């Protein structure tokens, strides 16, 4: 039996004076609504313990299809656009599969 789950790690660097605003907006506009989407297993915003201006969104999706539906959501695109002015640099996104 194959594991179709997809893990995503998106890294964000935020302007130091925008940290609290980023946390609030990301949790309200990304985390909370996404957790209710079909196929979303986990979706968590994490803050770097050494550099509080760096974040990772750590996600697990049931399948590539579920992730594709999420990425096509207009609400996701609007949330990303709302967060863009708070960024210190462009985010990086990586997709992973379990090796076990």
PDB file as gemmi writes it, atoms N, CA and C in Angstrom:
CRYST1    1.000    1.000    1.000  90.00  90.00  90.00 P 1                      
ATOM      1  N   UNK A   1       0.838  -1.173   0.000  1.00  0.00           N  
ATOM      2  CA  UNK A   1       0.000   0.000   0.000  1.00  0.00           C  
ATOM      3  C   UNK A   1       0.890   1.244   0.000  1.00  0.00           C  
ATOM      4  N   UNK A   2       0.638   2.170  -0.927  1.00  0.00           N  
ATOM      5  CA  UNK A   2       1.461   3.373  -0.994  1.00  0.00           C  
ATOM      6  C   UNK A   2       0.852   4.477  -0.138  1.00  0.00           C  
ATOM      7  N   UNK A   3       1.691   5.347   0.315  1.00  0.00           N  
ATOM      8  CA  UNK A   3       1.263   6.491   1.105  1.00  0.00           C  
ATOM      9  C   UNK A   3       1.191   7.685   0.162  1.00  0.00           C  
ATOM     10  N   UNK A   4       0.001   8.187  -0.079  1.00  0.00           N  
ATOM     11  CA  UNK A   4      -0.190   9.295  -1.011  1.00  0.00           C  
ATOM     12  C   UNK A   4      -0.034  10.665  -0.356  1.00  0.00           C  
ATOM     13  N   UNK A   5       0.218  10.680   0.951  1.00  0.00           N  
ATOM     14  CA  UNK A   5       0.319  11.959   1.647  1.00  0.00           C  
ATOM     15  C   UNK A   5       1.456  12.817   1.094  1.00  0.00           C  
ATOM     16  N   UNK A   6       1.211  14.118   1.124  1.00  0.00           N  
ATOM     17  CA  UNK A   6       2.198  15.102   0.692  1.00  0.00           C  
ATOM     18  C   UNK A   6       2.448  16.038   1.866  1.00  0.00           C  
ATOM     19  N   UNK A   7       3.704  16.283   2.164  1.00  0.00           N  
ATOM     20  CA  UNK A   7       4.090  17.205   3.228  1.00  0.00           C  
ATOM     21  C   UNK A   7       4.661  18.456   2.566  1.00  0.00           C  
ATOM     22  N   UNK A   8       4.254  19.597   3.063  1.00  0.00           N  
ATOM     23  CA  UNK A   8       4.721  20.864   2.513  1.00  0.00           C  
ATOM     24  C   UNK A   8       5.341  21.668   3.647  1.00  0.00           C  
ATOM     25  N   UNK A   9       6.492  22.268   3.349  1.00  0.00           N  
ATOM     26  CA  UNK A   9       7.114  23.192   4.288  1.00  0.00           C  
ATOM     27  C   UNK A   9       7.353  24.494   3.527  1.00  0.00           C  
ATOM     28  N   UNK A  10       6.661  25.535   3.956  1.00  0.00           N  
ATOM     29  CA  UNK A  10       6.815  26.855   3.352  1.00  0.00           C  
ATOM     30  C   UNK A  10       7.532  27.750   4.352  1.00  0.00           C  
ATOM     31  N   UNK A  11       8.621  28.357   3.925  1.00  0.00           N  
ATOM     32  CA  UNK A  11       9.419  29.227   4.795  1.00  0.00           C  
ATOM     33  C   UNK A  11       9.123  30.687   4.487  1.00  0.00           C  
ATOM     34  N   UNK A  12       8.953  31.477   5.552  1.00  0.00           N  
ATOM     35  CA  UNK A  12       8.662  32.899   5.416  1.00  0.00           C  
ATOM     36  C   UNK A  12       9.650  33.702   6.251  1.00  0.00           C  
ATOM     37  N   UNK A  13      10.135  34.808   5.698  1.00  0.00           N  
ATOM     38  CA  UNK A  13      10.903  35.790   6.456  1.00  0.00           C  
ATOM     39  C   UNK A  13      10.046  37.050   6.491  1.00  0.00           C  
ATOM     40  N   UNK A  14       9.815  37.558   7.693  1.00  0.00           N  
ATOM     41  CA  UNK A  14       8.902  38.673   7.907  1.00  0.00           C  
ATOM     42  C   UNK A  14       9.690  39.889   8.396  1.00  0.00           C  
ATOM     43  N   UNK A  15       9.240  41.063   7.985  1.00  0.00           N  
ATOM     44  CA  UNK A  15       9.859  42.288   8.478  1.00  0.00           C  
ATOM     45  C   UNK A  15       9.720  42.312  10.001  1.00  0.00           C  
ATOM     46  N   UNK A  16      10.791  42.659  10.714  1.00  0.00           N  
ATOM     47  CA  UNK A  16      10.755  42.612  12.183  1.00  0.00           C  
ATOM     48  C   UNK A  16       9.599  43.392  12.810  1.00  0.00           C  
ATOM     49  N   UNK A  17       9.193  44.497  12.222  1.00  0.00           N  
ATOM     50  CA  UNK A  17       8.098  45.275  12.804  1.00  0.00           C  
ATOM     51  C   UNK A  17       6.720  44.740  12.412  1.00  0.00           C  
ATOM     52  N   UNK A  18       6.685  43.632  11.657  1.00  0.00           N  
ATOM     53  CA  UNK A  18       5.417  43.052  11.199  1.00  0.00           C  
ATOM     54  C   UNK A  18       5.145  41.663  11.768  1.00  0.00           C  
ATOM     55  N   UNK A  19       5.952  41.222  12.711  1.00  0.00           N  
ATOM     56  CA  UNK A  19       5.851  39.852  13.225  1.00  0.00           C  
ATOM     57  C   UNK A  19       4.472  39.561  13.809  1.00  0.00           C  
ATOM     58  N   UNK A  20       4.002  40.384  14.735  1.00  0.00           N  
ATOM     59  CA  UNK A  20       2.716  40.115  15.385  1.00  0.00           C  
ATOM     60  C   UNK A  20       1.569  40.167  14.384  1.00  0.00           C  
ATOM     61  N   UNK A  21       1.628  41.108  13.470  1.00  0.00           N  
ATOM     62  CA  UNK A  21       0.596  41.223  12.439  1.00  0.00           C  
ATOM     63  C   UNK A  21       0.603  39.990  11.530  1.00  0.00           C  
ATOM     64  N   UNK A  22       1.808  39.511  11.175  1.00  0.00           N  
ATOM     65  CA  UNK A  22       1.922  38.313  10.335  1.00  0.00           C  
ATOM     66  C   UNK A  22       1.311  37.106  11.037  1.00  0.00           C  
ATOM     67  N   UNK A  23       1.640  36.913  12.308  1.00  0.00           N  
ATOM     68  CA  UNK A  23       1.105  35.777  13.065  1.00  0.00           C  
ATOM     69  C   UNK A  23      -0.420  35.827  13.090  1.00  0.00           C  
ATOM     70  N   UNK A  24      -0.965  36.985  13.404  1.00  0.00           N  
ATOM     71  CA  UNK A  24      -2.417  37.140  13.488  1.00  0.00           C  
ATOM     72  C   UNK A  24      -3.082  36.868  12.133  1.00  0.00           C  
ATOM     73  N   UNK A  25      -2.587  37.516  11.091  1.00  0.00           N  
ATOM     74  CA  UNK A  25      -3.196  37.350   9.768  1.00  0.00           C  
ATOM     75  C   UNK A  25      -3.024  35.924   9.239  1.00  0.00           C  
ATOM     76  N   UNK A  26      -1.854  35.342   9.432  1.00  0.00           N  
ATOM     77  CA  UNK A  26      -1.612  33.980   8.936  1.00  0.00           C  
ATOM     78  C   UNK A  26      -2.529  32.978   9.634  1.00  0.00           C  
ATOM     79  N   UNK A  27      -2.697  33.128  10.931  1.00  0.00           N  
ATOM     80  CA  UNK A  27      -3.577  32.214  11.663  1.00  0.00           C  
ATOM     81  C   UNK A  27      -5.043  32.407  11.279  1.00  0.00           C  
ATOM     82  N   UNK A  28      -5.466  33.648  11.135  1.00  0.00           N  
ATOM     83  CA  UNK A  28      -6.863  33.933  10.783  1.00  0.00           C  
ATOM     84  C   UNK A  28      -7.192  33.568   9.339  1.00  0.00           C  
ATOM     85  N   UNK A  29      -6.300  33.928   8.411  1.00  0.00           N  
ATOM     86  CA  UNK A  29      -6.628  33.826   6.992  1.00  0.00           C  
ATOM     87  C   UNK A  29      -6.115  32.564   6.322  1.00  0.00           C  
ATOM     88  N   UNK A  30      -5.134  31.904   6.947  1.00  0.00           N  
ATOM     89  CA  UNK A  30      -4.586  30.676   6.360  1.00  0.00           C  
ATOM     90  C   UNK A  30      -4.876  29.450   7.206  1.00  0.00           C  
ATOM     91  N   UNK A  31      -4.386  29.451   8.442  1.00  0.00           N  
ATOM     92  CA  UNK A  31      -4.463  28.246   9.271  1.00  0.00           C  
ATOM     93  C   UNK A  31      -5.905  27.851   9.569  1.00  0.00           C  
ATOM     94  N   UNK A  32      -6.665  28.739  10.150  1.00  0.00           N  
ATOM     95  CA  UNK A  32      -8.029  28.386  10.567  1.00  0.00           C  
ATOM     96  C   UNK A  32      -8.891  27.872   9.414  1.00  0.00           C  
ATOM     97  N   UNK A  33      -8.966  28.576   8.279  1.00  0.00           N  
ATOM     98  CA  UNK A  33      -9.819  28.055   7.204  1.00  0.00           C  
ATOM     99  C   UNK A  33      -9.277  26.790   6.549  1.00  0.00           C  
ATOM    100  N   UNK A  34      -7.971  26.679   6.467  1.00  0.00           N  
ATOM    101  CA  UNK A  34      -7.384  25.526   5.775  1.00  0.00           C  
ATOM    102  C   UNK A  34      -7.594  24.240   6.552  1.00  0.00           C  
ATOM    103  N   UNK A  35      -7.579  24.306   7.873  1.00  0.00           N  
ATOM    104  CA  UNK A  35      -7.769  23.096   8.677  1.00  0.00           C  
ATOM    105  C   UNK A  35      -9.104  22.411   8.395  1.00  0.00           C  
ATOM    106  N   UNK A  36     -10.077  23.157   7.888  1.00  0.00           N  
ATOM    107  CA  UNK A  36     -11.375  22.584   7.565  1.00  0.00           C  
ATOM    108  C   UNK A  36     -11.501  22.073   6.139  1.00  0.00           C  
ATOM    109  N   UNK A  37     -10.458  22.220   5.341  1.00  0.00           N  
ATOM    110  CA  UNK A  37     -10.526  21.779   3.953  1.00  0.00           C  
ATOM    111  C   UNK A  37     -10.412  20.263   3.850  1.00  0.00           C  
ATOM    112  N   UNK A  38     -11.126  19.666   2.887  1.00  0.00           N  
ATOM    113  CA  UNK A  38     -11.007  18.223   2.667  1.00  0.00           C  
ATOM    114  C   UNK A  38      -9.560  17.852   2.316  1.00  0.00           C  
ATOM    115  N   UNK A  39      -9.071  16.816   2.952  1.00  0.00           N  
ATOM    116  CA  UNK A  39      -7.720  16.335   2.669  1.00  0.00           C  
ATOM    117  C   UNK A  39      -6.624  16.989   3.472  1.00  0.00           C  
ATOM    118  N   UNK A  40      -6.962  18.010   4.273  1.00  0.00           N  
ATOM    119  CA  UNK A  40      -5.953  18.653   5.117  1.00  0.00           C  
ATOM    120  C   UNK A  40      -5.802  17.828   6.389  1.00  0.00           C  
ATOM    121  N   UNK A  41      -4.623  17.282   6.599  1.00  0.00           N  
ATOM    122  CA  UNK A  41      -4.344  16.476   7.786  1.00  0.00           C  
ATOM    123  C   UNK A  41      -3.704  17.338   8.876  1.00  0.00           C  
ATOM    124  N   UNK A  42      -2.826  18.244   8.469  1.00  0.00           N  
ATOM    125  CA  UNK A  42      -2.168  19.149   9.413  1.00  0.00           C  
ATOM    126  C   UNK A  42      -1.789  20.429   8.686  1.00  0.00           C  
ATOM    127  N   UNK A  43      -1.867  21.545   9.417  1.00  0.00           N  
ATOM    128  CA  UNK A  43      -1.523  22.847   8.842  1.00  0.00           C  
ATOM    129  C   UNK A  43      -1.170  23.745  10.010  1.00  0.00           C  
ATOM    130  N   UNK A  44       0.119  23.973  10.230  1.00  0.00           N  
ATOM    131  CA  UNK A  44       0.558  24.651  11.446  1.00  0.00           C  
ATOM    132  C   UNK A  44       1.606  25.706  11.136  1.00  0.00           C  
ATOM    133  N   UNK A  45       1.403  26.904  11.681  1.00  0.00           N  
ATOM    134  CA  UNK A  45       2.382  27.969  11.569  1.00  0.00           C  
ATOM    135  C   UNK A  45       3.356  27.844  12.735  1.00  0.00           C  
ATOM    136  N   UNK A  46       4.643  27.784  12.429  1.00  0.00           N  
ATOM    137  CA  UNK A  46       5.676  27.636  13.461  1.00  0.00           C  
ATOM    138  C   UNK A  46       6.669  28.793  13.342  1.00  0.00           C  
ATOM    139  N   UNK A  47       7.123  29.293  14.504  1.00  0.00           N  
ATOM    140  CA  UNK A  47       8.080  30.394  14.548  1.00  0.00           C  
ATOM    141  C   UNK A  47       9.452  29.867  14.936  1.00  0.00           C  
ATOM    142  N   UNK A  48      10.474  30.338  14.251  1.00  0.00           N  
ATOM    143  CA  UNK A  48      11.853  29.937  14.509  1.00  0.00           C  
ATOM    144  C   UNK A  48      12.240  30.319  15.938  1.00  0.00           C  
ATOM    145  N   UNK A  49      12.869  29.414  16.664  1.00  0.00           N  
ATOM    146  CA  UNK A  49      13.245  29.678  18.049  1.00  0.00           C  
ATOM    147  C   UNK A  49      14.460  30.591  18.172  1.00  0.00           C  
ATOM    148  N   UNK A  50      15.263  30.685  17.117  1.00  0.00           N  
ATOM    149  CA  UNK A  50      16.460  31.530  17.152  1.00  0.00           C  
ATOM    150  C   UNK A  50      16.244  32.894  16.504  1.00  0.00           C  
ATOM    151  N   UNK A  51      15.345  32.953  15.515  1.00  0.00           N  
ATOM    152  CA  UNK A  51      15.076  34.196  14.786  1.00  0.00           C  
ATOM    153  C   UNK A  51      13.563  34.369  14.679  1.00  0.00           C  
ATOM    154  N   UNK A  52      12.976  35.187  15.540  1.00  0.00           N  
ATOM    155  CA  UNK A  52      11.518  35.312  15.578  1.00  0.00           C  
ATOM    156  C   UNK A  52      10.892  35.904  14.314  1.00  0.00           C  
ATOM    157  N   UNK A  53      11.700  36.390  13.379  1.00  0.00           N  
ATOM    158  CA  UNK A  53      11.153  36.921  12.133  1.00  0.00           C  
ATOM    159  C   UNK A  53      11.039  35.845  11.050  1.00  0.00           C  
ATOM    160  N   UNK A  54      11.416  34.614  11.398  1.00  0.00           N  
ATOM    161  CA  UNK A  54      11.343  33.507  10.431  1.00  0.00           C  
ATOM    162  C   UNK A  54      10.278  32.503  10.870  1.00  0.00           C  
ATOM    163  N   UNK A  55       9.530  32.042   9.874  1.00  0.00           N  
ATOM    164  CA  UNK A  55       8.413  31.133  10.121  1.00  0.00           C  
ATOM    165  C   UNK A  55       8.423  29.992   9.115  1.00  0.00           C  
ATOM    166  N   UNK A  56       7.752  28.914   9.500  1.00  0.00           N  
ATOM    167  CA  UNK A  56       7.492  27.809   8.574  1.00  0.00           C  
ATOM    168  C   UNK A  56       6.035  27.406   8.729  1.00  0.00           C  
ATOM    169  N   UNK A  57       5.374  27.225   7.600  1.00  0.00           N  
ATOM    170  CA  UNK A  57       4.043  26.632   7.590  1.00  0.00           C  
ATOM    171  C   UNK A  57       4.286  25.171   7.274  1.00  0.00           C  
ATOM    172  N   UNK A  58       3.925  24.294   8.195  1.00  0.00           N  
ATOM    173  CA  UNK A  58       4.167  22.862   8.032  1.00  0.00           C  
ATOM    174  C   UNK A  58       2.817  22.201   7.811  1.00  0.00           C  
ATOM    175  N   UNK A  59       2.703  21.563   6.646  1.00  0.00           N  
ATOM    176  CA  UNK A  59       1.410  21.043   6.198  1.00  0.00           C  
ATOM    177  C   UNK A  59       1.510  19.565   5.848  1.00  0.00           C  
ATOM    178  N   UNK A  60       0.420  18.854   6.047  1.00  0.00           N  
ATOM    179  CA  UNK A  60       0.300  17.480   5.550  1.00  0.00           C  
ATOM    180  C   UNK A  60      -1.042  17.373   4.853  1.00  0.00           C  
ATOM    181  N   UNK A  61      -1.008  16.858   3.639  1.00  0.00           N  
ATOM    182  CA  UNK A  61      -2.194  16.687   2.800  1.00  0.00           C  
ATOM    183  C   UNK A  61      -2.370  15.217   2.469  1.00  0.00           C  
ATOM    184  N   UNK A  62      -3.613  14.787   2.349  1.00  0.00           N  
ATOM    185  CA  UNK A  62      -3.918  13.385   2.067  1.00  0.00           C  
ATOM    186  C   UNK A  62      -3.426  12.949   0.697  1.00  0.00           C  
ATOM    187  N   UNK A  63      -3.325  13.900  -0.239  1.00  0.00           N  
ATOM    188  CA  UNK A  63      -2.913  13.559  -1.606  1.00  0.00           C  
ATOM    189  C   UNK A  63      -2.505  14.819  -2.360  1.00  0.00           C  
ATOM    190  N   UNK A  64      -1.867  14.616  -3.495  1.00  0.00           N  
ATOM    191  CA  UNK A  64      -1.542  15.730  -4.387  1.00  0.00           C  
ATOM    192  C   UNK A  64      -2.816  16.436  -4.833  1.00  0.00           C  
ATOM    193  N   UNK A  65      -3.872  15.648  -5.046  1.00  0.00           N  
ATOM    194  CA  UNK A  65      -5.145  16.217  -5.489  1.00  0.00           C  
ATOM    195  C   UNK A  65      -5.713  17.180  -4.442  1.00  0.00           C  
ATOM    196  N   UNK A  66      -5.679  16.781  -3.186  1.00  0.00           N  
ATOM    197  CA  UNK A  66      -6.170  17.650  -2.111  1.00  0.00           C  
ATOM    198  C   UNK A  66      -5.346  18.930  -2.036  1.00  0.00           C  
ATOM    199  N   UNK A  67      -4.038  18.801  -2.191  1.00  0.00           N  
ATOM    200  CA  UNK A  67      -3.168  19.971  -2.185  1.00  0.00           C  
ATOM    201  C   UNK A  67      -3.479  20.872  -3.374  1.00  0.00           C  
ATOM    202  N   UNK A  68      -3.704  20.297  -4.528  1.00  0.00           N  
ATOM    203  CA  UNK A  68      -4.029  21.084  -5.726  1.00  0.00           C  
ATOM    204  C   UNK A  68      -5.317  21.876  -5.541  1.00  0.00           C  
ATOM    205  N   UNK A  69      -6.315  21.247  -4.933  1.00  0.00           N  
ATOM    206  CA  UNK A  69      -7.573  21.953  -4.670  1.00  0.00           C  
ATOM    207  C   UNK A  69      -7.317  23.119  -3.723  1.00  0.00           C  
ATOM    208  N   UNK A  70      -6.523  22.896  -2.695  1.00  0.00           N  
ATOM    209  CA  UNK A  70      -6.178  23.961  -1.740  1.00  0.00           C  
ATOM    210  C   UNK A  70      -5.485  25.116  -2.456  1.00  0.00           C  
ATOM    211  N   UNK A  71      -4.516  24.806  -3.282  1.00  0.00           N  
ATOM    212  CA  UNK A  71      -3.741  25.849  -3.954  1.00  0.00           C  
ATOM    213  C   UNK A  71      -4.583  26.660  -4.932  1.00  0.00           C  
ATOM    214  N   UNK A  72      -5.666  26.090  -5.412  1.00  0.00           N  
ATOM    215  CA  UNK A  72      -6.545  26.786  -6.364  1.00  0.00           C  
ATOM    216  C   UNK A  72      -7.591  27.672  -5.684  1.00  0.00           C  
ATOM    217  N   UNK A  73      -7.687  27.613  -4.363  1.00  0.00           N  
ATOM    218  CA  UNK A  73      -8.694  28.388  -3.631  1.00  0.00           C  
ATOM    219  C   UNK A  73      -8.427  29.894  -3.769  1.00  0.00           C  
ATOM    220  N   UNK A  74      -9.442  30.648  -4.114  1.00  0.00           N  
ATOM    221  CA  UNK A  74      -9.316  32.108  -4.197  1.00  0.00           C  
ATOM    222  C   UNK A  74      -8.989  32.699  -2.820  1.00  0.00           C  
ATOM    223  N   UNK A  75      -9.497  32.087  -1.769  1.00  0.00           N  
ATOM    224  CA  UNK A  75      -9.229  32.582  -0.417  1.00  0.00           C  
ATOM    225  C   UNK A  75      -7.741  32.435  -0.075  1.00  0.00           C  
ATOM    226  N   UNK A  76      -7.107  31.373  -0.560  1.00  0.00           N  
ATOM    227  CA  UNK A  76      -5.668  31.197  -0.330  1.00  0.00           C  
ATOM    228  C   UNK A  76      -4.900  32.291  -1.054  1.00  0.00           C  
ATOM    229  N   UNK A  77      -5.247  32.526  -2.293  1.00  0.00           N  
ATOM    230  CA  UNK A  77      -4.569  33.558  -3.075  1.00  0.00           C  
ATOM    231  C   UNK A  77      -4.740  34.935  -2.437  1.00  0.00           C  
ATOM    232  N   UNK A  78      -5.929  35.216  -1.910  1.00  0.00           N  
ATOM    233  CA  UNK A  78      -6.173  36.494  -1.238  1.00  0.00           C  
ATOM    234  C   UNK A  78      -5.363  36.604   0.050  1.00  0.00           C  
ATOM    235  N   UNK A  79      -5.273  35.522   0.795  1.00  0.00           N  
ATOM    236  CA  UNK A  79      -4.502  35.525   2.047  1.00  0.00           C  
ATOM    237  C   UNK A  79      -3.018  35.749   1.771  1.00  0.00           C  
ATOM    238  N   UNK A  80      -2.499  35.084   0.765  1.00  0.00           N  
ATOM    239  CA  UNK A  80      -1.084  35.251   0.399  1.00  0.00           C  
ATOM    240  C   UNK A  80      -0.827  36.699  -0.018  1.00  0.00           C  
ATOM    241  N   UNK A  81      -1.736  37.272  -0.787  1.00  0.00           N  
ATOM    242  CA  UNK A  81      -1.591  38.668  -1.208  1.00  0.00           C  
ATOM    243  C   UNK A  81      -1.623  39.614  -0.001  1.00  0.00           C  
ATOM    244  N   UNK A  82      -2.466  39.320   0.983  1.00  0.00           N  
ATOM    245  CA  UNK A  82      -2.556  40.151   2.186  1.00  0.00           C  
ATOM    246  C   UNK A  82      -1.293  40.075   3.038  1.00  0.00           C  
ATOM    247  N   UNK A  83      -0.615  38.931   2.996  1.00  0.00           N  
ATOM    248  CA  UNK A  83       0.605  38.745   3.786  1.00  0.00           C  
ATOM    249  C   UNK A  83       1.849  39.273   3.077  1.00  0.00           C  
ATOM    250  N   UNK A  84       1.808  39.397   1.775  1.00  0.00           N  
ATOM    251  CA  UNK A  84       2.994  39.785   0.986  1.00  0.00           C  
ATOM    252  C   UNK A  84       3.651  41.084   1.472  1.00  0.00           C  
ATOM    253  N   UNK A  85       2.906  42.135   1.807  1.00  0.00           N  
ATOM    254  CA  UNK A  85       3.566  43.368   2.262  1.00  0.00           C  
ATOM    255  C   UNK A  85       4.334  43.216   3.576  1.00  0.00           C  
ATOM    256  N   UNK A  86       4.072  42.159   4.318  1.00  0.00           N  
ATOM    257  CA  UNK A  86       4.752  41.931   5.593  1.00  0.00           C  
ATOM    258  C   UNK A  86       6.064  41.172   5.425  1.00  0.00           C  
ATOM    259  N   UNK A  87       6.300  40.650   4.236  1.00  0.00           N  
ATOM    260  CA  UNK A  87       7.462  39.794   3.983  1.00  0.00           C  
ATOM    261  C   UNK A  87       8.744  40.592   3.806  1.00  0.00           C  
ATOM    262  N   UNK A  88       9.838  40.025   4.300  1.00  0.00           N  
ATOM    263  CA  UNK A  88      11.159  40.611   4.111  1.00  0.00           C  
ATOM    264  C   UNK A  88      11.828  40.039   2.865  1.00  0.00           C  
ATOM    265  N   UNK A  89      11.335  38.886   2.404  1.00  0.00           N  
ATOM    266  CA  UNK A  89      11.849  38.239   1.194  1.00  0.00           C  
ATOM    267  C   UNK A  89      10.790  37.275   0.682  1.00  0.00           C  
ATOM    268  N   UNK A  90      10.989  36.790  -0.517  1.00  0.00           N  
ATOM    269  CA  UNK A  90      10.024  35.861  -1.107  1.00  0.00           C  
ATOM    270  C   UNK A  90      10.029  34.543  -0.328  1.00  0.00           C  
ATOM    271  N   UNK A  91       8.841  33.958  -0.123  1.00  0.00           N  
ATOM    272  CA  UNK A  91       8.796  32.663   0.574  1.00  0.00           C  
ATOM    273  C   UNK A  91       9.353  31.547  -0.304  1.00  0.00           C  
ATOM    274  N   UNK A  92       9.764  30.480   0.349  1.00  0.00           N  
ATOM    275  CA  UNK A  92      10.186  29.272  -0.372  1.00  0.00           C  
ATOM    276  C   UNK A  92       9.269  28.138   0.057  1.00  0.00           C  
ATOM    277  N   UNK A  93       8.921  27.280  -0.893  1.00  0.00           N  
ATOM    278  CA  UNK A  93       7.994  26.187  -0.623  1.00  0.00           C  
ATOM    279  C   UNK A  93       8.595  24.893  -1.143  1.00  0.00           C  
ATOM    280  N   UNK A  94       8.565  23.854  -0.299  1.00  0.00           N  
ATOM    281  CA  UNK A  94       9.094  22.551  -0.683  1.00  0.00           C  
ATOM    282  C   UNK A  94       8.051  21.473  -0.377  1.00  0.00           C  
ATOM    283  N   UNK A  95       7.925  20.512  -1.288  1.00  0.00           N  
ATOM    284  CA  UNK A  95       7.006  19.377  -1.110  1.00  0.00           C  
ATOM    285  C   UNK A  95       7.832  18.127  -0.820  1.00  0.00           C  
ATOM    286  N   UNK A  96       7.314  17.302   0.092  1.00  0.00           N  
ATOM    287  CA  UNK A  96       8.013  16.081   0.495  1.00  0.00           C  
ATOM    288  C   UNK A  96       7.066  14.908   0.515  1.00  0.00           C  
ATOM    289  N   UNK A  97       7.620  13.718   0.370  1.00  0.00           N  
ATOM    290  CA  UNK A  97       6.909  12.466   0.568  1.00  0.00           C  
ATOM    291  C   UNK A  97       7.673  11.663   1.613  1.00  0.00           C  
ATOM    292  N   UNK A  98       6.947  10.870   2.376  1.00  0.00           N  
ATOM    293  CA  UNK A  98       7.572  10.019   3.374  1.00  0.00           C  
ATOM    294  C   UNK A  98       8.410   8.937   2.678  1.00  0.00           C  
ATOM    295  N   UNK A  99       9.515   8.591   3.282  1.00  0.00           N  
ATOM    296  CA  UNK A  99      10.353   7.522   2.731  1.00  0.00           C  
ATOM    297  C   UNK A  99      10.104   6.195   3.413  1.00  0.00           C  
ATOM    298  N   UNK A 100       9.237   6.218   4.439  1.00  0.00           N  
ATOM    299  CA  UNK A 100       9.016   5.008   5.213  1.00  0.00           C  
ATOM    300  C   UNK A 100       7.836   4.209   4.777  1.00  0.00           C  
TER     301      UNK A 100                                                      
END                                                                             
